[in-house]
Amino acid sequence: MDFLLESCWKVFGIGIGATMAMDVWRFFLQKTMGVSSLDLGLLGRLVGHTFRGKFFHDGIAKSQAIAGETLIGWVVHYAIGIFFSFLLPSIWGEGWLRNPTLVPAILVGVGTILAPWFLMQPAMGIGIAASKAPKPNQVRLRNLAIHTVYGLGLYGSAILSNALFPWELK
């Protein structure tokens, strides 16, 4: 298999695995501690309204529902996770894919927090870095935790990918 194609498939799988790690963590926190997190239907609602030309909301939960918003939200959630996983080989090169290390994965994971803080949360009506949320520091801490889990998921998924699918091209 061509090296570029093989790398893309691996990174695609790493992105899915890391995003799944986030979802498992979110589910665990919700079921064991009652901690709520982003309703992916609201993400779908935001995306649906964006395609209709409305980019900012006073409160996304109060905005008109979009047909299929939950499905849209899940698809977008995974697409974003896959997209961000391509940062690792883009920044650290193919060497990281062959021999993953924890620090770059954590740096990318935590770095991805910039997207919700400066794009998604303001668009949803809760301000930059959740500044308009009732408990902004609590939201920021949860954001930091979930993006750290994403980084751990990037690392773990890369290790698993290499164990399950050894590199064909040396």
Sequence and secondary structure as in RCSB ss.txt:
>XXXX:A:sequence
MDFLLESCWKVFGIGIGATMAMDVWRFFLQKTMGVSSLDLGLLGRLVGHTFRGKFFHDGIAKSQAIAGETLIGWV
VHYAIGIFFSFLLPSIWGEGWLRNPTLVPAILVGVGTILAPWFLMQPAMGIGIAASKAPKPNQVRLRNLAIHTVY
GLGLYGSAILSNALFPWELK
>XXXX:A:secstr
  HHHHHHHHHHHHHHHHHHHHHHHHHHHHHHH      HHHHHHHHHHHHTT    S GGGS   TTHHHHHHH
HHHHHHHHHHTHHHHHH HHHHHS  HHHHHHHHHHTTHHIIIIIHHHHTS GGGTTSSSHHHHHHHHHHHHHHH
HHHHHHHHHHHHHHS  S  
